[in-house]
Amino acid sequence: MYKQLFGAIAIAGLAFTVPLAAQELTAWDQVAGWDVMVDPSLGNGCLIQAAYQDGSVVRIGFDRINESGYLTAFNESWGEIVEGETYAVGFALDDEAYEGEAKGIYLNGVPGADIAFTNTEFLWDLAKKYTLTLYNDGEEVMAIDLEGSYAALEAAVECQEEQ
């Protein structure tokens, strides 16, 4: 059964649509295969980012403007995404299934999906897992290894405390 995260997941809306287009991230550290960065467009929110062999780039971080967390994924092969459109998505963290909504976004011409949530404990739950699988219309879109994400997220919290 899917867990409903609609109370915990908020659509990122304007907070992500415009800033991502012109976003300049500042490198802060590299931990366990993840880049730890600062995003000035999100109130100097810290994030972790990793790139994968399938072409996906995944960001998990803090939006200090909207006081929320987010999971964002980009991939050149997702060309059918419409910026600003809301998509029903499913995702699994190991064997635990969730459903929610993602907003279509683009970063430097690369399509992506943004899932925002207000329950920051979800960030820690995510980081404790081994695999993240993203689904749209019941079909797998991406499956990534979350190895090192817990240590990287701890560094992102340290980064956040310095901002």
DSSP file (Angstrom, degrees, kcal/mol; ACC not computed):
  #  RESIDUE AA STRUCTURE BP1 BP2  ACC     N-H-->O    O-->H-N    N-H-->O    O-->H-N    TCO  KAPPA ALPHA  PHI   PSI    X-CA   Y-CA   Z-CA
    1    1 A M              0   0    0      0, 0.0    96,-0.4     0, 0.0     2,-0.3   0.000 360.0 360.0 360.0 146.1    0.0    0.0    0.0
    2    2 A Y        -     0   0    0     94,-0.1     2,-0.4    96,-0.1    96,-0.3  -0.618 360.0-130.4 -83.8 142.6    1.1    3.5   -0.7
    3    3 A K  E     -a   98   0A   0     94,-1.6    96,-1.8    -2,-0.3     2,-0.6  -0.787  23.1-126.2 -88.0 135.4    1.5    6.0    2.1
    4    4 A Q  E     +a   99   0A   0     -2,-0.4     3,-0.2    94,-0.2    96,-0.1  -0.736  32.2 173.0 -83.3 121.4   -0.2    9.3    1.4
    5    5 A L     >  +     0   0    0     94,-1.4     4,-4.6    -2,-0.6     3,-0.3   0.212  44.1 112.8-110.0  13.3    2.2   12.1    1.8
    6    6 A F  T  4 S+     0   0    0      1,-0.3    -1,-0.1     2,-0.2    94,-0.1   0.833  81.4  48.3 -60.5 -29.8   -0.1   14.9    0.5
    7    7 A G  T  4 S+     0   0    0     -3,-0.2    -1,-0.3     1,-0.2   111,-0.1   0.854 122.0  35.0 -72.1 -34.5   -0.1   16.4    4.0
    8    8 A A  T  4 S+     0   0    0     -3,-0.3   110,-2.9    -4,-0.1   111,-0.9   0.736 111.3  67.2 -91.8 -24.8    3.7   16.2    4.2
    9    9 A I  E  <  -B  117   0A   0     -4,-4.6     2,-0.4   108,-0.3   108,-0.3  -0.856  63.7-172.2-101.7 127.0    4.5   16.9    0.6
   10   10 A A  E     -B  116   0A   0    106,-1.4   106,-0.9    -2,-0.5     2,-0.3  -0.892  33.0-105.7-112.8 146.6    3.8   20.3   -0.7
   11   11 A I        -     0   0    0     -2,-0.4   104,-0.1     1,-0.1    91,-0.1  -0.552  25.6-138.5 -70.9 134.0    4.0   21.3   -4.4
   12   12 A A    >   +     0   0    0    102,-0.4     3,-1.5    -2,-0.3     4,-0.4   0.747  42.4 160.8 -71.7 -24.6    7.1   23.4   -4.8
   13   13 A G  T >>  -     0   0    0      1,-0.3     4,-1.6     2,-0.2     3,-1.4  -0.015  65.5  -1.9  46.8-132.9    5.5   25.9   -7.2
   14   14 A L  H 3> S+     0   0    0      1,-0.3     4,-0.9     2,-0.2    -1,-0.3   0.730 120.3  74.3 -65.4 -23.8    7.1   29.2   -7.6
   15   15 A A  H <4 S+     0   0    0     -3,-1.5    -1,-0.3     1,-0.2    -2,-0.2   0.788 113.4  22.5 -61.9 -25.9    9.9   28.5   -5.1
   16   16 A F  H <> S+     0   0    0     -3,-1.4     4,-1.4    -4,-0.4    -2,-0.2   0.694 109.3  70.7-113.5 -25.8   11.6   26.2   -7.7
   17   17 A T  H  X S+     0   0    0     -4,-1.6     4,-0.6     2,-0.2    89,-0.2   0.953 110.1  27.1 -63.5 -52.7   10.3   27.2  -11.1
   18   18 A V  H >X S+     0   0    0     -4,-0.9     3,-1.0     2,-0.2     4,-0.8   0.949 119.1  52.3 -78.6 -49.4   12.1   30.5  -11.5
   19   19 A P  H >> S+     0   0    0      0, 0.0     3,-0.7     0, 0.0     4,-0.5   0.845 102.7  59.6 -60.9 -33.3   15.2   30.1   -9.3
   20   20 A L  H >< S+     0   0    0     -4,-1.4     3,-0.6     1,-0.2    88,-0.2   0.834  97.1  61.3 -64.6 -29.8   16.3   26.8  -10.9
   21   21 A A  H << S+     0   0    0     -3,-1.0    -1,-0.2    -4,-0.6    87,-0.2   0.856 120.6  22.3 -65.2 -34.0   16.6   28.5  -14.2
   22   22 A A  H << S+     0   0    0     -4,-0.8    -1,-0.2    -3,-0.7    -2,-0.2   0.164  91.0 148.0-118.6  17.8   19.3   30.9  -13.1
   23   23 A Q    <<  -     0   0    0     -3,-0.6     2,-0.5    -4,-0.5    -3,-0.1  -0.279  28.0-169.0 -66.1 133.7   20.6   29.1  -10.1
   24   24 A E        -     0   0    0     -2,-0.0     2,-0.3     2,-0.0    17,-0.2  -0.969  12.7-158.2-119.5 111.1   24.3   29.3   -9.1
   25   25 A L        -     0   0    0     -2,-0.5     2,-0.5    14,-0.1    14,-0.2  -0.633   7.2-140.9 -89.5 148.9   25.2   26.8   -6.4
   26   26 A T  E     -C   38   0A   0     12,-2.6    12,-2.5    -2,-0.3     2,-0.1  -0.941  19.6-124.6-109.8 126.7   28.2   27.3   -4.2
   27   27 A A  E     +C   37   0A   0     -2,-0.5    10,-0.2    10,-0.2     3,-0.1  -0.452  34.7 167.1 -68.0 138.9   30.3   24.2   -3.3
   28   28 A W  E     -     0   0A   0      8,-2.8     2,-0.3     1,-0.5     9,-0.2   0.672  58.6 -37.3-119.6 -41.4   30.6   23.6    0.4
   29   29 A D  E     -C   36   0A   0      7,-1.8     7,-3.1     2,-0.0    -1,-0.5  -0.964  45.6-119.4-169.1 175.4   32.1   20.0    0.7
   30   30 A Q  E     +C   35   0A   0     -2,-0.3     2,-0.4     5,-0.2     5,-0.2  -0.984  32.0 177.7-133.8 125.2   32.0   16.6   -0.8
   31   31 A V  E >   -C   34   0A   0      3,-2.6     3,-2.1    -2,-0.4   121,-0.1  -0.986  61.7 -22.0-135.8 122.6   30.9   13.7    1.5
   32   32 A A  T 3  S-     0   0    0     -2,-0.4   120,-0.1     1,-0.3    -1,-0.1   0.825 127.3 -45.4  53.2  40.2   30.5   10.0    0.7
   33   33 A G  T 3  S+     0   0    0      1,-0.3     2,-0.4   119,-0.0    -1,-0.3   0.476 118.2 107.3  85.6   1.7   30.1   10.6   -3.1
   34   34 A W  E <   -C   31   0A   0     -3,-2.1    -3,-2.6   114,-0.2     2,-0.4  -0.903  66.6-130.1-113.6 141.6   27.7   13.5   -2.7
   35   35 A D  E     -CD  30  49A   0     14,-3.0    14,-2.2    -2,-0.4     2,-0.5  -0.769  17.3-149.4 -84.6 132.5   28.4   17.1   -3.3
   36   36 A V  E     +CD  29  48A   0     -7,-3.1    -8,-2.8    -2,-0.4    -7,-1.8  -0.927  30.0 169.4-102.9 125.4   27.3   19.4   -0.5
   37   37 A M  E     -CD  27  47A   0     10,-2.6    10,-2.4    -2,-0.5     2,-0.4  -0.863  33.8-127.1-137.4 164.5   26.3   22.8   -1.8
   38   38 A V  E     -CD  26  46A   0    -12,-2.5   -12,-2.6    -2,-0.3     8,-0.2  -0.953  15.2-155.3-114.7 133.6   24.6   26.0   -0.9
   39   39 A D  E > > - D   0  45A   0      6,-2.8     3,-1.8    -2,-0.4     6,-1.3  -0.885   5.7-170.5-111.3 100.5   21.7   27.4   -3.0
   40   40 A P  G > 5S+     0   0    0      0, 0.0     3,-1.3     0, 0.0    -1,-0.1   0.796  84.7  64.7 -59.4 -28.2   21.4   31.2   -2.6
   41   41 A S  G 3 5S+     0   0    0      1,-0.3   -21,-0.1   -17,-0.2   -16,-0.0   0.643 101.6  50.7 -72.5 -11.8   18.1   31.2   -4.5
   42   42 A L  G < 5S-     0   0    0     -3,-1.8    22,-1.9     3,-0.2    23,-0.5  -0.154 134.8 -83.4-115.3  37.7   16.5   29.2   -1.7
   43   43 A G  T < 5S-     0   0    0     -3,-1.3    -2,-0.2     1,-0.2    20,-0.0   0.836  86.9 -55.2  70.4  33.8   17.7   31.4    1.2
   44   44 A N  S   <S+     0   0    0     -5,-1.0     2,-0.2     1,-0.2    -1,-0.2   0.868  87.1 174.8  61.1  38.8   21.1   29.8    1.3
   45   45 A G  E     -D   39   0A   0     -6,-1.3    -6,-2.8    -7,-0.1     2,-0.2  -0.555  25.3-129.9 -72.3 138.4   19.5   26.4    1.8
   46   46 A C  E     +D   38   0A   0     -2,-0.2    16,-2.5    -8,-0.2     2,-0.3  -0.607  30.5 175.8 -91.0 153.5   22.0   23.5    1.8
   47   47 A L  E     -DE  37  61A   0    -10,-2.4   -10,-2.6    14,-0.2     2,-0.4  -0.953  27.2-129.7-148.6 163.2   21.6   20.5   -0.4
   48   48 A I  E     -DE  36  60A   0     12,-2.8    12,-2.3    -2,-0.3     2,-0.4  -0.945  26.7-171.3-116.3 146.0   23.3   17.3   -1.4
   49   49 A Q  E     +DE  35  59A   0    -14,-2.2   -14,-3.0    -2,-0.4     2,-0.3  -0.997   8.7 177.0-140.5 139.4   23.7   16.3   -5.0
   50   50 A A  E     - E   0  58A   0      8,-2.0     8,-2.7    -2,-0.4     2,-0.4  -0.995  17.8-143.7-141.2 147.0   24.8   13.2   -6.9
   51   51 A A  E     - E   0  57A   0     -2,-0.3     2,-0.3     6,-0.2     6,-0.2  -0.864  19.0-155.3-109.2 145.8   25.0   12.3  -10.6
   52   52 A Y    >   -     0   0    0      4,-2.7     3,-2.0    -2,-0.4    92,-0.0  -0.796  29.1-109.7-123.2 161.1   24.3    8.8  -11.8
   53   53 A Q  T 3  S+     0   0    0      1,-0.3    -1,-0.1    -2,-0.3    -2,-0.0   0.757 114.0  63.5 -61.9 -27.0   25.3    6.6  -14.8
   54   54 A D  T 3  S-     0   0    0      2,-0.1    -1,-0.3     1,-0.1     3,-0.1   0.467 123.2-102.6 -77.9   1.6   21.7    6.8  -16.2
   55   55 A G  S <  S+     0   0    0     -3,-2.0    21,-0.4     1,-0.3     2,-0.2   0.393  77.1 139.5  94.7  -2.7   22.2   10.6  -16.6
   56   56 A S        -     0   0    0     19,-0.1    -4,-2.7    20,-0.1     2,-0.4  -0.495  36.5-161.7 -76.7 143.5   20.1   11.4  -13.5
   57   57 A V  E     -EF  51  74A   0     17,-2.1    17,-2.4    -6,-0.2     2,-0.4  -0.999  12.1-163.7-121.2 127.3   21.1   14.2  -11.2
   58   58 A V  E     -EF  50  73A   0     -8,-2.7    -8,-2.0    -2,-0.4     2,-0.4  -0.932   7.3-171.1-119.0 135.5   19.5   14.1   -7.8
   59   59 A R  E     -EF  49  72A   0     13,-3.1    13,-2.9    -2,-0.4     2,-0.4  -0.982   5.0-178.0-124.4 136.4   19.3   16.8   -5.2
   60   60 A I  E     +EF  48  71A   0    -12,-2.3   -12,-2.8    -2,-0.4     2,-0.3  -0.994  32.8 119.2-130.7 124.1   18.0   16.5   -1.6
   61   61 A G  E     -EF  47  70A   0      9,-2.0     9,-2.0    -2,-0.4     2,-0.4  -0.887  54.6 -74.5-164.7-168.1   18.0   19.7    0.4
   62   62 A F  E     - F   0  69A   0    -16,-2.5     2,-0.7    -2,-0.3     7,-0.2  -0.920  20.7-156.7-115.0 130.8   16.5   22.5    2.5
   63   63 A D  E  >> - F   0  68A   0      5,-3.3     5,-1.9    -2,-0.4     4,-0.7  -0.909  10.2-175.4-104.2 103.3   14.5   25.4    1.2
   64   64 A R  T  45S+     0   0    0    -22,-1.9   -21,-0.2    -2,-0.7    -1,-0.1   0.720  79.1  59.7 -75.2 -20.3   14.9   28.1    3.8
   65   65 A I  T  45S+     0   0    0    -23,-0.5    -1,-0.2     1,-0.2   -22,-0.1   0.942 119.2  26.3 -71.0 -47.2   12.5   30.5    2.1
   66   66 A N  T  45S-     0   0    0      2,-0.1    -2,-0.2   -24,-0.1    -1,-0.2   0.358 104.4-124.9 -97.5   4.4    9.5   28.1    2.3
   67   67 A E  T  <5S+     0   0    0     -4,-0.7     2,-0.3     1,-0.2    -3,-0.2   0.940  71.5 112.6  50.3  54.8   10.8   26.2    5.4
   68   68 A S  E   < -F   63   0A   0     -5,-1.9    -5,-3.3    51,-0.1     2,-0.3  -0.879  62.3-121.4-143.1 173.1   10.6   22.9    3.6
   69   69 A G  E     -FG  62 117A   0     48,-3.5    48,-2.8    -2,-0.3     2,-0.3  -0.740  27.6-161.3-111.9 167.4   12.7   20.1    2.3
   70   70 A Y  E     -FG  61 116A   0     -9,-2.0    -9,-2.0    -2,-0.3     2,-0.4  -0.997  21.5-155.9-151.4 155.5   12.9   18.8   -1.3
   71   71 A L  E     +FG  60 115A   0     44,-2.8    44,-2.9    -2,-0.3     2,-0.4  -0.992  25.7 177.7-127.0 119.8   13.8   15.9   -3.5
   72   72 A T  E     -FG  59 114A   0    -13,-2.9   -13,-3.1    -2,-0.4     2,-0.4  -0.980   7.8-173.0-128.5 137.3   14.5   16.9   -7.1
   73   73 A A  E     -FG  58 113A   0     40,-2.3    40,-2.5    -2,-0.4     2,-0.3  -0.989   1.4-169.6-131.4 141.1   15.7   14.8  -10.0
   74   74 A F  E     +FG  57 112A   0    -17,-2.4   -17,-2.1    -2,-0.4     2,-0.3  -0.946   9.2 168.6-126.1 147.0   16.8   15.8  -13.5
   75   75 A N    >   -     0   0    0     36,-2.4     3,-2.1    -2,-0.3   -19,-0.1  -0.879  34.4-138.7-160.1 129.3   17.4   13.6  -16.6
   76   76 A E  T 3  S+     0   0    0    -21,-0.4     3,-0.2    -2,-0.3    -1,-0.1   0.796 103.0  62.6 -55.4 -30.8   17.9   14.6  -20.2
   77   77 A S  T 3  S+     0   0    0      1,-0.2     2,-0.6     2,-0.1    -1,-0.3   0.520  81.2  82.3 -78.4  -3.2   15.8   11.6  -21.3
   78   78 A W    X   +     0   0    0     -3,-2.1     3,-1.6    33,-0.2    -1,-0.2  -0.242  51.9 145.7 -92.0  46.9   12.7   13.0  -19.6
   79   79 A G  T 3   +     0   0    0     -2,-0.6    -1,-0.2     1,-0.3    -2,-0.1   0.596  55.2  70.8 -62.6 -15.0   11.8   15.3  -22.5
   80   80 A E  T 3  S+     0   0    0     -3,-0.2    -1,-0.3     2,-0.1     2,-0.2   0.483  70.8 115.6 -84.0  -1.6    8.1   15.0  -22.1
   81   81 A I    <   -     0   0    0     -3,-1.6     2,-0.5    24,-0.1    32,-0.0  -0.479  56.3-146.9 -74.0 135.8    8.0   17.0  -18.9
   82   82 A V    >   -     0   0    0     -2,-0.2     3,-1.8    29,-0.0    22,-0.4  -0.905  23.7-115.2-103.9 124.3    6.1   20.3  -19.0
   83   83 A E  T 3  S+     0   0    0     -2,-0.5    22,-0.2     1,-0.3     3,-0.1  -0.345  98.6  12.2 -59.7 131.4    7.5   23.1  -16.7
   84   84 A G  T 3  S+     0   0    0     20,-3.5    -1,-0.3     1,-0.3     2,-0.2   0.210  95.5 126.6  87.5 -15.3    5.0   24.0  -14.0
   85   85 A E    <   -     0   0    0     -3,-1.8    19,-3.0    18,-0.1     2,-0.4  -0.506  58.4-127.3 -77.5 145.5    2.7   21.1  -14.6
   86   86 A T  E     -H  103   0A   0     17,-0.2     2,-0.4    -2,-0.2    17,-0.2  -0.784  25.0-166.1 -94.8 134.6    1.9   18.9  -11.6
   87   87 A Y  E     -H  102   0A   0     15,-3.2    15,-2.6    -2,-0.4     2,-0.5  -0.956  22.3-126.6-122.0 137.1    2.4   15.1  -11.9
   88   88 A A  E     -H  101   0A   0     -2,-0.4    49,-0.5    13,-0.2     2,-0.3  -0.710  41.0-178.4 -75.2 128.1    1.2   12.3   -9.8
   89   89 A V  E     -HI 100 136A   0     11,-2.2    11,-2.6    -2,-0.5     2,-0.4  -0.934  21.8-157.3-130.2 153.5    4.3   10.3   -8.8
   90   90 A G  E     +HI  99 135A   0     45,-2.0    45,-3.6    -2,-0.3     2,-0.3  -0.934  16.1 178.7-119.5 150.4    5.0    7.2   -6.8
   91   91 A F  E     -HI  98 134A   0      7,-2.1     7,-2.7    -2,-0.4     2,-0.4  -0.993  15.2-148.2-150.0 153.0    8.3    6.4   -5.3
   92   92 A A  E     -HI  97 133A   0     41,-2.6    41,-2.4    -2,-0.3     2,-0.7  -0.970   5.0-158.5-123.4 136.0    9.8    3.7   -3.2
   93   93 A L  E >  S-HI  96 132A   0      3,-2.6     3,-2.3    -2,-0.4     2,-0.4  -0.944  79.0 -50.1-110.0 105.8   12.4    3.9   -0.5
   94   94 A D  T 3  S-     0   0    0     37,-2.3    39,-0.1    -2,-0.7    35,-0.0  -0.532 124.7 -23.3  56.6-118.4   13.7    0.3   -0.4
   95   95 A D  T 3  S+     0   0    0     -2,-0.4     2,-0.7    -3,-0.1    -1,-0.3   0.343 115.2 103.2-102.3   7.5   10.3   -1.6   -0.1
   96   96 A E  E <   - H   0  93A   0     -3,-2.3    -3,-2.6   -94,-0.0     2,-0.3  -0.819  60.5-152.5 -96.3 117.6    8.3    1.3    1.4
   97   97 A A  E     + H   0  92A   0     -2,-0.7   -94,-1.6   -96,-0.4     2,-0.3  -0.670  16.6 176.0 -96.2 143.2    6.0    2.9   -1.2
   98   98 A Y  E     -aH   3  91A   0     -7,-2.7    -7,-2.1    -2,-0.3     2,-0.3  -0.909  12.9-156.3-133.5 160.2    4.8    6.5   -1.2
   99   99 A E  E     +aH   4  90A   0    -96,-1.8   -94,-1.4    -2,-0.3     2,-0.2  -0.991  29.4 126.5-137.4 152.3    2.7    8.6   -3.6
  100  100 A G  E     - H   0  89A   0    -11,-2.6   -11,-2.2    -2,-0.3     2,-0.4  -0.831  50.9 -71.2-169.0-155.6    2.6   12.3   -4.0
  101  101 A E  E     - H   0  88A   0     -2,-0.2     2,-0.3   -13,-0.2    15,-0.3  -0.961  31.1-166.9-128.0 144.1    2.9   15.1   -6.5
  102  102 A A  E     - H   0  87A   0    -15,-2.6   -15,-3.2    -2,-0.4     2,-0.5  -0.934  16.6-134.1-125.7 151.6    5.9   16.5   -8.3
  103  103 A K  E     -JH 114  86A   0     11,-2.3    11,-1.9    -2,-0.3     2,-0.2  -0.908  24.7-119.4-106.4 132.5    6.2   19.7  -10.3
  104  104 A G  E     +J  113   0A   0    -19,-3.0   -20,-3.5    -2,-0.5     2,-0.3  -0.522  43.9 167.1 -69.1 131.8    7.8   19.7  -13.7
  105  105 A I  E     -J  112   0A   0      7,-2.1     7,-2.6    -2,-0.2     2,-0.4  -0.911  26.2-142.4-140.9 166.2   10.9   21.9  -13.8
  106  106 A Y  E     -J  111   0A   0     -2,-0.3     2,-0.4   -89,-0.2   -32,-0.0  -0.993   6.4-168.0-132.2 141.8   13.9   22.6  -16.1
  107  107 A L  E >  S-J  110   0A   0      3,-2.2     3,-1.9    -2,-0.4   -86,-0.1  -0.964  81.5 -23.2-129.4 113.8   17.4   23.4  -15.1
  108  108 A N  T 3  S-     0   0    0     -2,-0.4    -1,-0.1     1,-0.3   -87,-0.1   0.880 129.2 -49.5  51.1  41.2   19.7   24.6  -17.9
  109  109 A G  T 3  S+     0   0    0      1,-0.2    -1,-0.3   -88,-0.0   -88,-0.0   0.423 112.1 122.0  82.6  -0.5   17.3   23.0  -20.4
  110  110 A V  E <   -J  107   0A   0     -3,-1.9    -3,-2.2   -33,-0.0    -1,-0.2  -0.845  61.0-127.3 -98.6 126.0   17.3   19.6  -18.6
  111  111 A P  E     +J  106   0A   0      0, 0.0   -36,-2.4     0, 0.0     2,-0.3  -0.358  37.4 162.8 -72.3 150.4   13.8   18.4  -17.5
  112  112 A G  E     -JG 105  74A   0     -7,-2.6    -7,-2.1   -38,-0.2     2,-0.4  -0.943  34.0-122.6-155.5 176.3   13.2   17.4  -14.0
  113  113 A A  E     -JG 104  73A   0    -40,-2.5   -40,-2.3    -2,-0.3     2,-0.5  -0.994  20.2-158.0-129.9 135.1   10.6   16.6  -11.2
  114  114 A D  E     -JG 103  72A   0    -11,-1.9   -11,-2.3    -2,-0.4     2,-0.5  -0.962   7.2-174.0-119.8 125.0   10.5   18.4   -7.9
  115  115 A I  E     - G   0  71A   0    -44,-2.9   -44,-2.8    -2,-0.5     2,-0.3  -0.978  10.4-170.6-116.9 119.3    8.9   17.0   -4.8
  116  116 A A  E     -BG  10  70A   0   -106,-0.9  -106,-1.4    -2,-0.5     2,-0.3  -0.824   4.6-178.8-109.4 150.2    8.8   19.3   -1.8
  117  117 A F  E     -BG   9  69A   0    -48,-2.8   -48,-3.5  -108,-0.3  -108,-0.3  -0.996  28.9-150.2-148.9 150.9    7.7   18.4    1.7
  118  118 A T  S    S+     0   0    0   -110,-2.9     2,-1.2    -2,-0.3  -109,-0.1   0.602  79.9  86.5 -96.2 -14.3    7.3   20.1    5.0
  119  119 A N    >   -     0   0    0   -111,-0.9     3,-1.9     1,-0.2     4,-0.4  -0.731  56.6-174.2 -88.3  95.0    8.1   17.1    7.2
  120  120 A T  T >> S+     0   0    0     -2,-1.2     3,-0.9     1,-0.3     4,-0.9   0.693  77.2  74.2 -68.0 -16.6   11.9   17.3    7.4
  121  121 A E  H 3> S+     0   0    0      1,-0.2     4,-2.2     2,-0.2    -1,-0.3   0.802  85.0  67.7 -61.5 -26.5   12.0   14.0    9.2
  122  122 A F  H <> S+     0   0    0     -3,-1.9     4,-2.8     1,-0.2    -1,-0.2   0.863  91.5  60.3 -61.1 -34.5   11.3   12.5    5.8
  123  123 A L  H <> S+     0   0    0     -3,-0.9     4,-2.4    -4,-0.4    -1,-0.2   0.923 107.1  45.0 -56.4 -45.2   14.7   13.7    4.7
  124  124 A W  H  X S+     0   0    0     -4,-0.9     4,-1.3     2,-0.2    -1,-0.2   0.882 111.2  52.4 -69.8 -37.7   16.3   11.5    7.4
  125  125 A D  H  < S+     0   0    0     -4,-2.2     4,-0.5     1,-0.2     3,-0.3   0.928 111.5  47.9 -60.5 -44.1   14.0    8.5    6.5
  126  126 A L  H >< S+     0   0    0     -4,-2.8     3,-1.5     1,-0.2    -2,-0.2   0.924 109.6  52.2 -60.9 -45.6   15.1    8.9    2.9
  127  127 A A  H 3< S+     0   0    0     -4,-2.4    23,-0.6     1,-0.3    -1,-0.2   0.730 103.4  58.6 -68.0 -21.9   18.8    9.1    3.8
  128  128 A K  T 3< S+     0   0    0     -4,-1.3    -1,-0.3    -3,-0.3    -2,-0.2   0.592  94.0  86.7 -80.8 -10.8   18.6    5.9    5.9
  129  129 A K    <   -     0   0    0     -3,-1.5    20,-0.2    -4,-0.5    21,-0.2  -0.348  68.9-143.9 -89.0 169.8   17.4    3.9    2.9
  130  130 A Y  S    S+     0   0    0      1,-0.3    16,-3.1    -2,-0.1    17,-0.4   0.746  78.0  31.0-102.6 -31.9   19.5    2.1    0.3
  131  131 A T  E     - K   0 145A   0     14,-0.2   -37,-2.3    15,-0.2     2,-0.5  -0.991  54.8-162.3-137.6 138.1   17.5    2.6   -2.9
  132  132 A L  E     -IK  93 144A   0     12,-2.3    12,-2.9    -2,-0.4     2,-0.5  -0.984  12.1-174.0-116.5 124.7   15.1    5.3   -4.3
  133  133 A T  E     -IK  92 143A   0    -41,-2.4   -41,-2.6    -2,-0.5     2,-0.4  -0.983   8.0-157.0-120.1 128.9   12.9    4.3   -7.2
  134  134 A L  E     -IK  91 142A   0      8,-3.0     7,-3.5    -2,-0.5     8,-1.4  -0.879  10.7-170.2-108.0 135.8   10.7    7.0   -8.9
  135  135 A Y  E     -IK  90 140A   0    -45,-3.6   -45,-2.0    -2,-0.4     2,-0.4  -0.930  12.3-172.9-125.5 147.4    7.5    6.0  -10.8
  136  136 A N  E >  S-IK  89 139A   0      3,-2.3     3,-2.1    -2,-0.3   -47,-0.1  -0.986  81.9  -5.3-136.7 131.5    5.2    7.9  -13.1
  137  137 A D  T 3  S-     0   0    0    -49,-0.5     3,-0.1    -2,-0.4   -48,-0.1   0.852 130.2 -59.7  52.2  37.4    2.0    6.3  -14.4
  138  138 A G  T 3  S+     0   0    0      1,-0.2     2,-0.4   -48,-0.0    -1,-0.3   0.418 114.0 115.0  77.3  -2.4    3.1    3.1  -12.7
  139  139 A E  E <  S-K  136   0A   0     -3,-2.1    -3,-2.3     1,-0.0     2,-0.2  -0.838  73.2-110.0-105.7 139.5    6.3    2.8  -14.8
  140  140 A E  E     +K  135   0A   0     -2,-0.4    -5,-0.3    -5,-0.2     3,-0.1  -0.459  35.4 173.4 -66.3 129.5    9.7    3.1  -13.3
  141  141 A V  E     -     0   0A   0     -7,-3.5     2,-0.3     1,-0.4    -6,-0.2   0.726  65.9  -2.7-103.6 -35.2   11.4    6.3  -14.3
  142  142 A M  E     -K  134   0A   0     -8,-1.4    -8,-3.0     2,-0.0    -1,-0.4  -0.978  50.2-168.4-160.4 141.4   14.6    6.1  -12.2
  143  143 A A  E     +K  133   0A   0     -2,-0.3     2,-0.3   -10,-0.2   -10,-0.2  -0.975  21.4 177.3-135.0 123.9   16.2    3.9   -9.6
  144  144 A I  E     -K  132   0A   0    -12,-2.9   -12,-2.3    -2,-0.4     2,-0.5  -0.901  31.7-116.5-129.6 155.2   19.2    5.1   -7.7
  145  145 A D  E     -K  131   0A   0     -2,-0.3   -14,-0.2   -14,-0.2   -15,-0.1  -0.764  16.8-160.5 -87.0 128.5   21.5    4.0   -5.0
  146  146 A L    >   +     0   0    0    -16,-3.1     3,-2.4    -2,-0.5     4,-0.3   0.183  35.5 150.0 -95.8  16.5   21.4    6.2   -1.9
  147  147 A E  T 3  S+     0   0    0    -17,-0.4   -17,-0.1     1,-0.3    -2,-0.1  -0.226  70.7  11.7 -53.2 132.7   24.7    5.0   -0.5
  148  148 A G  T 3> S+     0   0    0    -21,-0.1     4,-2.2     1,-0.0    -1,-0.3   0.363  90.9 117.9  83.4  -5.4   26.4    7.8    1.5
  149  149 A S  H <> S+     0   0    0     -3,-2.4     4,-2.6     1,-0.2     5,-0.2   0.839  71.1  54.7 -67.2 -31.6   23.3   10.0    1.6
  150  150 A Y  H  > S+     0   0    0    -23,-0.6     4,-2.2    -4,-0.3    -1,-0.2   0.959 111.5  43.1 -65.9 -49.2   23.0    9.8    5.4
  151  151 A A  H  > S+     0   0    0      1,-0.2     4,-1.7     2,-0.2    -2,-0.2   0.896 115.8  50.1 -62.0 -39.7   26.6   11.1    6.0
  152  152 A A  H  X S+     0   0    0     -4,-2.2     4,-2.0     1,-0.2    -1,-0.2   0.894 109.0  50.9 -66.5 -39.6   26.1   13.7    3.2
  153  153 A L  H  X S+     0   0    0     -4,-2.6     4,-2.0     2,-0.2    -1,-0.2   0.873 106.2  55.0 -67.6 -35.9   22.8   14.9    4.8
  154  154 A E  H  X S+     0   0    0     -4,-2.2     4,-1.9     1,-0.2    -1,-0.2   0.908 109.0  48.6 -59.9 -40.4   24.6   15.2    8.2
  155  155 A A  H  X S+     0   0    0     -4,-1.7     4,-2.8     1,-0.2    -2,-0.2   0.871 107.1  55.5 -66.3 -36.5   27.1   17.5    6.4
  156  156 A A  H  X S+     0   0    0     -4,-2.0     4,-2.5     2,-0.2    -1,-0.2   0.864 106.4  50.8 -64.8 -35.0   24.3   19.5    4.8
  157  157 A V  H  X S+     0   0    0     -4,-2.0     4,-2.1     2,-0.2    -1,-0.2   0.914 110.6  48.6 -66.3 -42.4   22.9   20.1    8.3
  158  158 A E  H  X S+     0   0    0     -4,-1.9     4,-1.0     2,-0.2    -2,-0.2   0.916 111.6  50.3 -60.8 -43.3   26.3   21.3    9.4
  159  159 A C  H >X S+     0   0    0     -4,-2.8     3,-0.8     1,-0.2     4,-0.6   0.920 108.8  52.3 -57.9 -45.2   26.4   23.5    6.3
  160  160 A Q  H >< S+     0   0    0     -4,-2.5     3,-1.0     1,-0.3    -1,-0.2   0.871 103.7  56.7 -62.1 -37.5   23.0   24.9    7.1
  161  161 A E  H 3< S+     0   0    0     -4,-2.1    -1,-0.3     1,-0.2    -2,-0.2   0.760 104.9  53.4 -66.2 -23.6   24.1   25.8   10.6
  162  162 A E  H <<        0   0    0     -4,-1.0    -1,-0.2    -3,-0.8    -2,-0.2   0.598 360.0 360.0 -84.8 -11.6   26.9   27.9    9.1
  163  163 A Q    <<        0   0    0     -3,-1.0    -1,-0.2    -4,-0.6    -2,-0.2   0.478 360.0 360.0 -82.2 360.0   24.6   29.9    6.9
